[in-house]
Structures are given as C-alpha cells and as structure tokens.
Amino acid sequence: MSVSTKSPANPAGAVTGSVEFELLCRIARPRPDLARVRELLHAGVDYPDLIELASEHGVRPQLIGGLQSLSWEAVPAAARDSLEDFQRFHFARTLSLTEELCRVAAAFAAKGLRLAAFKGPALAVALYGDVSRREYLDLDILVSEPEVDQSERLLDSLGYRGDAGDRAFRRAFLGYLRQCAFVHPGIDAAIDLHWDFSGVHVPFPLTPAEVWRDLAQVSIGDRTIPTVSGPNLALLLAGHGTKEAWRCLGWVCDFALLLDRHPEFDWRGIHRRARARGCGDAILLGCAMALELLEVPVPPVLEAPIAASARVGALTAVLSRELRQGLPLPAPERHFSDFHLCDSRLDKLKAVMRLVLTRTTGDYEAMKLPQALWSVYYVTRPFRLAVKALAALR
C-alpha cells in the first residue's frame, strides 16, 4: 500500500493504494468488471481507505451499486454499514437539491428568465438515469449574461446570499471568473450561477450561445428542466475536466459514460468544434483519460489525433499517475490548471497576460482600499505579482 499523501483531490489524506484505486476504476466504469472486483475483494482491501478514496473522487454511488451486485460479498459489516449510512443521507440530500432546483427553475420561468441546469441533478438524470446515481454538492445553472443582475436579484428573493461580498465586490474582483456562488443558509443549499464556462482569460470548448441554440430537456419529478444537449455536453464535460486537471475520478467516469452511451455522436465534429475554440486537446485528453483509467474505447475517428499528439500523451501520463498515486498537484498546476485548456503556447501566453491585467480578490486582500479607489488595483497588480514571483524564486 502506498504512502498517505494529502492533495486537493484527496484533502483528507486517505491512503491511495493501488488495489483500492484499481477496484474503484473497475467498479465505476460504464461496464463494471465485477469478476476482477470480486478477485480484489477476496485478495484483501483496506476498506476505510477504499471508502475514503471513493468519497474524495465522488464515486460512492457506483461503489455501492457494484458491491450490491455482488451481494456485498467479502465486505465487512462495518464497511457495509458505513456505505449504507451514506446512501441514506445521499438519497435525502439529492432529493432536497432536486426539489430546490425545481423551485428555482419555476421561479426563473415565472419571471421570463432563461436558465439551463448542468452538472448536479440534471447531469445525474441525463447520464445515469437517476438523481441519486451521482454525487454532487450544489446546483449549477447557466443564465444569459444580460440577465445576470436580474438572476441575482431573483435568487436574493428566494433566500440566497452571495458567498463573497456584495454585488459590487463580486463584479470588481470575481467577475472575470464569469460565475458567482450563492448560498441559502436556511436550507443548506448552494448555487453556482454561471454566465460562461471559464474565466475571461482562457478559452473553452463550448460557448453559452451554442447551449441556448440547442437546449435539451430532462424530466425531474413533475418538471421539465432545460439542460445542455448531448454533443454540447461532451464539450462541456471535456472542458470542465481539463480545466480542473481531471483530478477527480468521478469526472472521468462522467465523460467515459458519455463515450460509452453515445458512439453515434459525430466525435470528429465535436473535436473540430473544440479545436476551433483553441482547445481541441480537451476532447482528446478526456478520451485518453477514459481509456487509461477505465478502459473505455476511444471513438475510432479520434484514435489517430490522440496518437499524434505528444502533448495529450504527456498530460494523460502525468494526470493519470497523480490520480493513481494520490500525488499533490504542483503549485503552478493547482493555481493555473485552467491553462490546460489552451492548445497553443501563444494562447497560454495570452491567458497569462490577461490574468496579469485582471484584478482579483488577492489584490484586495493584499491592500484593502475603499471602493472609490478600486481602479488603482489595475496599476498595482503587475507589481504585486512581480514581487510574489521574485519571492517564489528566492
């Protein structure tokens, strides 16, 4: 068993043993390899580490489903009790979040505001067929950029409050992220309000305009919720996973399931669309990670581009090794993992320059000025970053 390592993907410091991680990969893939899972269970598994690892990677529903299929064979009572306790909590939590999504969607529709749900219950239903078959902690909704202020006011009327300062502060220091977090303390719910899928400094395979032109619908309870359509969902999942350095096995499982369920998609066209946005490697990397970790075949039309890309091959090797071994992400990758979205070095350089000229909460924390002087941060930010870089070099 490997040495325990703490990382953003494994913050609790669970020991990432090769046996436990292999078992998760075998059981969470679109077509679980239950024969190999049974062998691993009988050979000996560290169950506390297995459960902790499944928690950190968001695949406990898949783990429970696979173990149930094996009638909990060779699983100690304590481990089964722990997972069944989680399952009961998870059912209640997902039902609560689903009910809240329906309430929010109804309120938006009543005000004539556009909304598209993605991730959360909408993705669980679209991919897995049930709101409880996937782990998630909050709700993610996309709104039209011209309607952001109206959407924020509506959320405020529903009991939500901004998670970071007032509206002026969010616009000044967080607006470049093109999303804001809102919490509802009364019902333990959180919403990430997006008007785009990445910060202003990096490209993304999918644009909001493409989502609005081709909305899909998922039935949740007695409501129909607008969501991201199939080919667009491939672009979204690949872009999100790449932006976050694919540091969660659950994200790989999502993309792998889409690959497995939809071989009929025009994968060449999907890759072409992403490449036109400057991040075609995100699609190739998602396919390569699904093959490497879950043995899900790559669409035949993408085999040659993946084989020809040294960058995709290198990233796949590094990111899959970090997942398997629970290695901490290096500091640059932790803070700038979204640069993986940039296919070219020129695009990365442009992203760096945009970020250098964009004020963030770090500027405010370093020097808390009154609102009337916030424009000063455009001047001080490059100097602050230069000093920070010199300190890091020393």
C-alpha positions as CSV (number, residue, x, y, z in Angstrom):
1,M,0.0,0.0,0.0
2,S,1.4,3.4,-0.9
3,V,2.3,6.2,1.5
4,S,-0.5,8.6,2.5
5,T,-0.4,11.9,0.7
6,K,-2.6,15.0,1.0
7,S,-3.7,16.8,-2.1
8,P,-6.6,18.9,-3.4
9,A,-8.2,15.7,-4.8
10,N,-7.5,13.9,-1.6
11,P,-7.7,16.6,1.1
12,A,-8.4,14.2,4.0
13,G,-5.2,12.4,3.3
14,A,-6.6,9.0,2.6
15,V,-4.1,6.4,1.6
16,T,-4.3,5.8,-2.1
17,G,-3.4,2.2,-2.5
18,S,-3.1,0.7,-6.0
19,V,-5.5,-2.1,-5.1
20,E,-8.2,0.3,-3.8
21,F,-7.9,2.7,-6.7
22,E,-7.9,-0.2,-9.2
23,L,-11.1,-1.5,-7.6
24,L,-12.7,1.9,-7.9
25,C,-11.8,2.1,-11.6
26,R,-13.1,-1.4,-12.2
27,I,-16.4,-0.9,-10.4
28,A,-17.1,2.7,-11.6
29,R,-16.5,2.2,-15.3
30,P,-19.6,2.3,-17.6
31,R,-19.5,-1.6,-17.8
32,P,-18.2,-2.7,-14.3
33,D,-15.7,-5.6,-14.3
34,L,-17.3,-7.4,-11.4
35,A,-15.2,-10.5,-11.9
36,R,-12.0,-8.6,-11.2
37,V,-13.7,-6.7,-8.4
38,R,-14.5,-10.0,-6.7
39,E,-10.9,-11.1,-7.0
40,L,-9.7,-7.8,-5.5
41,L,-12.2,-8.1,-2.6
42,H,-11.1,-11.6,-1.8
43,A,-7.4,-10.8,-2.1
44,G,-7.8,-8.1,0.6
45,V,-8.8,-4.5,0.6
46,D,-8.3,-1.7,3.1
47,Y,-12.0,-0.7,3.4
48,P,-11.6,2.6,5.3
49,D,-9.2,3.7,2.6
50,L,-11.4,2.4,-0.1
51,I,-14.4,4.3,1.2
52,E,-12.4,7.5,1.8
53,L,-11.0,7.3,-1.7
54,A,-14.5,6.8,-3.2
55,S,-15.7,9.8,-1.2
56,E,-12.9,12.1,-2.4
57,H,-13.4,11.0,-6.0
58,G,-17.2,11.2,-5.9
59,V,-17.9,7.6,-6.9
60,R,-19.6,6.2,-3.8
61,P,-22.9,5.5,-5.6
62,Q,-21.0,3.5,-8.2
63,L,-19.1,1.6,-5.5
64,I,-22.3,0.8,-3.6
65,G,-24.1,-0.3,-6.8
66,G,-21.2,-2.6,-7.7
67,L,-21.0,-4.1,-4.2
68,Q,-24.7,-4.7,-4.1
69,S,-24.5,-6.5,-7.5
70,L,-22.0,-8.8,-5.8
71,S,-24.4,-9.2,-2.8
72,W,-21.8,-7.4,-0.6
73,E,-19.5,-10.5,-1.0
74,A,-16.4,-10.4,1.3
75,V,-17.4,-6.9,2.5
76,P,-17.1,-6.5,6.3
77,A,-20.2,-5.4,8.2
78,A,-18.7,-2.1,9.3
79,A,-17.8,-1.1,5.8
80,R,-21.3,-2.1,4.5
81,D,-22.9,-0.1,7.4
82,S,-20.8,2.9,6.6
83,L,-21.7,2.9,2.9
84,E,-25.4,2.3,3.6
85,D,-25.4,5.2,6.0
86,F,-24.0,7.4,3.3
87,Q,-26.6,6.0,0.8
88,R,-29.5,7.0,3.1
89,F,-28.0,10.5,3.6
90,H,-27.3,10.8,-0.2
91,F,-30.8,9.9,-1.1
92,A,-32.2,12.6,1.2
93,R,-29.7,15.1,0.1
94,T,-30.2,14.6,-3.7
95,L,-34.0,14.8,-3.2
96,S,-33.6,18.1,-1.3
97,L,-31.3,19.5,-4.0
98,T,-33.6,18.3,-6.8
99,E,-36.6,19.9,-5.2
100,E,-34.7,23.1,-4.8
101,L,-33.6,23.0,-8.5
102,C,-37.3,22.6,-9.5
103,R,-38.3,25.6,-7.2
104,V,-35.6,27.8,-8.7
105,A,-36.4,26.7,-12.3
106,A,-40.1,27.5,-11.7
107,A,-39.2,31.0,-10.3
108,F,-37.0,31.7,-13.4
109,A,-39.7,30.6,-15.8
110,A,-42.3,32.8,-14.0
111,K,-40.0,35.8,-14.4
112,G,-39.3,35.0,-18.1
113,L,-35.6,34.5,-17.4
114,R,-33.6,31.8,-19.2
115,L,-31.9,29.0,-17.3
116,A,-30.0,25.9,-18.1
117,A,-29.1,23.4,-15.4
118,F,-25.9,21.5,-15.8
119,K,-24.0,19.1,-13.5
120,G,-25.9,18.3,-10.3
121,P,-29.4,16.5,-10.7
122,A,-29.7,17.4,-14.4
123,L,-26.4,15.6,-15.3
124,A,-27.3,12.7,-13.0
125,V,-30.6,12.1,-14.8
126,A,-29.2,12.8,-18.3
127,L,-26.2,10.4,-17.9
128,Y,-27.1,7.9,-15.1
129,G,-30.9,8.0,-15.3
130,D,-31.5,8.9,-11.6
131,V,-30.7,11.9,-9.4
132,S,-29.1,9.7,-6.8
133,R,-26.7,7.8,-9.1
134,R,-24.1,10.5,-9.0
135,E,-22.5,12.6,-6.2
136,Y,-22.8,16.4,-6.2
137,L,-22.8,19.1,-3.5
138,D,-24.6,22.0,-5.1
139,L,-26.5,23.2,-8.1
140,D,-25.0,24.8,-11.3
141,I,-27.1,26.9,-13.5
142,L,-26.3,28.9,-16.7
143,V,-28.0,32.2,-17.3
144,S,-27.8,34.7,-20.1
145,E,-25.2,37.4,-19.4
146,P,-27.5,40.3,-20.0
147,E,-29.8,38.7,-17.3
148,V,-27.2,38.2,-14.6
149,D,-28.3,41.1,-12.5
150,Q,-32.0,40.0,-12.7
151,S,-31.0,36.5,-11.9
152,E,-29.0,37.6,-8.8
153,R,-32.0,39.6,-7.6
154,L,-34.3,36.7,-8.1
155,L,-32.0,34.4,-6.1
156,D,-31.9,37.0,-3.4
157,S,-35.7,36.9,-3.3
158,L,-35.6,33.1,-2.9
159,G,-33.4,33.4,0.2
160,Y,-29.9,33.1,-1.4
161,R,-27.0,35.4,-0.5
162,G,-23.7,35.9,-2.3
163,D,-20.9,33.8,-0.9
164,A,-18.3,36.5,-1.4
165,G,-19.2,40.1,-0.7
166,D,-21.9,42.3,-2.2
167,R,-22.7,42.7,-5.9
168,A,-20.2,45.5,-6.5
169,F,-17.4,43.5,-4.9
170,R,-18.2,40.4,-6.9
171,R,-18.3,42.3,-10.2
172,A,-14.9,44.0,-9.4
173,F,-12.9,41.0,-8.2
174,L,-14.7,37.9,-9.2
175,G,-16.5,38.9,-12.4
176,Y,-13.5,37.6,-14.5
177,L,-14.5,34.1,-13.5
178,R,-17.9,34.6,-15.1
179,Q,-19.6,32.8,-12.2
180,C,-20.7,33.6,-8.7
181,A,-21.6,31.3,-5.7
182,F,-24.7,31.8,-3.7
183,V,-25.8,30.0,-0.5
184,H,-29.1,29.5,1.2
185,P,-28.4,29.1,4.9
186,G,-32.0,28.2,5.7
187,I,-32.0,25.0,3.6
188,D,-28.3,24.2,3.3
189,A,-28.2,24.7,-0.5
190,A,-25.7,26.4,-2.7
191,I,-26.0,27.6,-6.3
192,D,-23.2,28.4,-8.7
193,L,-24.6,31.0,-11.1
194,H,-22.7,30.9,-14.4
195,W,-22.9,33.1,-17.5
196,D,-20.0,31.3,-19.1
197,F,-18.0,28.2,-18.5
198,S,-14.5,29.5,-17.9
199,G,-12.7,32.7,-16.9
200,V,-12.2,35.5,-19.4
201,H,-8.5,34.7,-19.6
202,V,-8.9,31.1,-21.1
203,P,-10.9,29.6,-24.0
204,F,-13.5,26.9,-23.5
205,P,-14.7,24.2,-26.0
206,L,-18.4,25.3,-25.6
207,T,-20.0,28.8,-25.7
208,P,-23.2,29.8,-24.0
209,A,-24.6,30.8,-27.4
210,E,-24.3,27.2,-28.5
211,V,-26.1,26.0,-25.4
212,W,-29.0,28.4,-25.9
213,R,-29.4,27.4,-29.6
214,D,-29.7,23.7,-28.8
215,L,-31.2,23.1,-25.3
216,A,-32.2,19.6,-24.2
217,Q,-34.8,18.9,-21.6
218,V,-34.7,16.4,-18.7
219,S,-37.7,15.3,-16.6
220,I,-37.1,15.7,-12.9
221,G,-40.1,15.0,-10.7
222,D,-43.1,16.8,-12.3
223,R,-41.0,19.4,-14.0
224,T,-39.0,19.6,-17.3
225,I,-35.7,21.3,-16.7
226,P,-33.6,22.9,-19.6
227,T,-30.1,21.5,-19.8
228,V,-27.1,21.0,-22.1
229,S,-27.7,18.8,-25.1
230,G,-25.7,15.7,-25.9
231,P,-22.9,16.8,-28.2
232,N,-22.7,20.1,-26.3
233,L,-22.5,18.0,-23.1
234,A,-19.4,16.2,-24.5
235,L,-17.7,19.6,-25.0
236,L,-18.8,20.8,-21.5
237,L,-17.6,17.7,-19.6
238,A,-14.2,17.6,-21.5
239,G,-13.7,21.3,-21.0
240,H,-14.6,21.1,-17.3
241,G,-12.4,18.1,-16.6
242,T,-9.4,19.6,-18.4
243,K,-9.9,23.0,-16.7
244,E,-9.7,21.1,-13.3
245,A,-6.8,18.9,-14.4
246,W,-9.0,15.8,-14.3
247,R,-8.1,15.5,-10.6
248,C,-11.4,13.6,-9.7
249,L,-12.2,10.1,-11.0
250,G,-15.9,11.0,-11.0
251,W,-15.3,13.5,-13.8
252,V,-13.5,10.8,-15.8
253,C,-16.5,8.5,-15.2
254,D,-18.9,11.1,-16.4
255,F,-17.1,11.6,-19.7
256,A,-16.4,7.8,-20.1
257,L,-20.1,7.1,-19.7
258,L,-21.0,9.6,-22.4
259,L,-18.4,8.0,-24.7
260,D,-19.9,4.5,-24.0
261,R,-23.5,5.5,-24.3
262,H,-23.2,7.7,-27.5
263,P,-20.9,6.1,-30.1
264,E,-23.3,7.7,-32.7
265,F,-22.1,11.2,-31.8
266,D,-20.1,13.0,-34.5
267,W,-17.0,12.8,-32.4
268,R,-14.9,14.2,-35.3
269,G,-17.2,17.2,-35.5
270,I,-17.1,17.6,-31.7
271,H,-13.3,17.7,-31.8
272,R,-13.4,20.1,-34.7
273,R,-15.6,22.5,-32.8
274,A,-13.3,22.4,-29.7
275,R,-10.3,22.9,-31.9
276,A,-11.9,26.0,-33.5
277,R,-12.2,27.4,-29.9
278,G,-8.5,26.8,-29.3
279,C,-8.9,23.8,-27.0
280,G,-9.3,20.7,-29.2
281,D,-6.9,18.8,-26.9
282,A,-9.6,18.9,-24.2
283,I,-11.7,16.3,-26.1
284,L,-8.6,14.2,-26.9
285,L,-7.5,14.3,-23.3
286,G,-10.9,13.3,-22.0
287,C,-10.9,10.3,-24.3
288,A,-7.4,9.4,-23.4
289,M,-8.1,9.6,-19.6
290,A,-11.2,7.4,-20.1
291,L,-9.2,4.8,-21.9
292,E,-6.2,4.9,-19.5
293,L,-8.2,4.7,-16.3
294,L,-11.5,3.0,-17.2
295,E,-10.6,1.1,-20.4
296,V,-13.3,2.8,-22.4
297,P,-12.5,2.7,-26.1
298,V,-11.7,5.9,-27.9
299,P,-14.0,6.8,-30.8
300,P,-12.2,5.4,-33.9
301,V,-12.1,8.8,-35.6
302,L,-10.1,10.2,-32.7
303,E,-7.6,7.4,-32.4
304,A,-5.1,9.0,-34.9
305,P,-5.3,12.6,-33.4
306,I,-4.7,11.2,-29.9
307,A,-1.7,9.0,-31.1
308,A,-0.2,12.0,-32.9
309,S,-0.4,14.4,-30.0
310,A,2.7,14.4,-27.8
311,R,1.0,17.0,-25.5
312,V,-2.1,14.8,-24.9
313,G,0.1,11.8,-24.3
314,A,2.2,13.6,-21.8
315,L,-0.7,15.1,-20.0
316,T,-2.5,11.8,-19.8
317,A,0.5,10.1,-18.3
318,V,1.0,12.8,-15.7
319,L,-2.6,13.3,-14.7
320,S,-3.4,9.6,-14.5
321,R,-0.3,9.0,-12.4
322,E,-1.3,11.8,-10.0
323,L,-4.8,10.2,-9.7
324,R,-3.5,6.7,-9.1
325,Q,-0.9,7.7,-6.6
326,G,-2.8,10.4,-4.8
327,L,0.0,12.9,-5.6
328,P,-0.5,16.5,-4.8
329,L,-0.8,18.8,-7.8
330,P,2.3,21.0,-8.2
331,A,1.7,24.6,-7.1
332,P,1.6,26.0,-10.7
333,E,-0.9,23.3,-11.8
334,R,-3.1,24.0,-8.7
335,H,-3.4,27.7,-9.5
336,F,-3.3,27.6,-13.3
337,S,-4.8,24.2,-14.2
338,D,-7.3,26.0,-16.5
339,F,-4.3,26.8,-18.8
340,H,-4.6,23.2,-19.9
341,L,-7.5,24.4,-22.0
342,C,-5.1,26.3,-24.3
343,D,-3.9,24.2,-27.2
344,S,-1.1,26.5,-28.1
345,R,1.7,28.2,-26.2
346,L,0.6,31.5,-27.8
347,D,-2.8,31.1,-26.2
348,K,-1.3,30.3,-22.9
349,L,0.8,33.5,-23.1
350,K,-2.3,35.5,-23.9
351,A,-4.0,33.9,-20.9
352,V,-1.1,34.9,-18.7
353,M,-1.2,38.5,-19.9
354,R,-5.0,38.7,-19.4
355,L,-4.7,37.4,-15.9
356,V,-1.8,39.8,-15.1
357,L,-4.1,42.7,-16.0
358,T,-7.2,41.3,-14.2
359,R,-7.8,42.3,-10.6
360,T,-8.7,39.6,-8.2
361,T,-9.6,39.1,-4.5
362,G,-5.9,38.6,-3.9
363,D,-5.3,42.2,-4.8
364,Y,-7.9,43.3,-2.4
365,E,-6.6,41.1,0.4
366,A,-3.1,42.4,-0.1
367,M,-4.2,46.0,0.1
368,K,-7.8,46.8,1.2
369,L,-8.8,50.0,-0.5
370,P,-12.2,51.7,-0.4
371,Q,-14.4,51.1,-3.4
372,A,-13.7,54.6,-4.8
373,L,-10.1,53.5,-5.3
374,W,-10.6,50.0,-6.6
375,S,-9.4,51.1,-10.1
376,V,-5.9,51.5,-8.5
377,Y,-5.6,47.7,-8.5
378,Y,-5.1,47.7,-12.3
379,V,-1.8,49.6,-11.6
380,T,-0.7,47.8,-8.5
381,R,-1.5,44.3,-9.6
382,P,1.5,43.7,-12.0
383,F,3.9,45.0,-9.3
384,R,2.3,42.7,-6.7
385,L,2.7,39.7,-8.9
386,A,6.3,40.6,-9.8
387,V,7.2,40.7,-6.1
388,K,5.3,37.5,-5.5
389,A,7.2,35.8,-8.3
390,L,10.6,37.0,-7.1
391,A,9.8,35.8,-3.6
392,A,8.9,32.4,-5.0
393,L,12.2,32.3,-6.9
394,R,14.2,33.0,-3.8
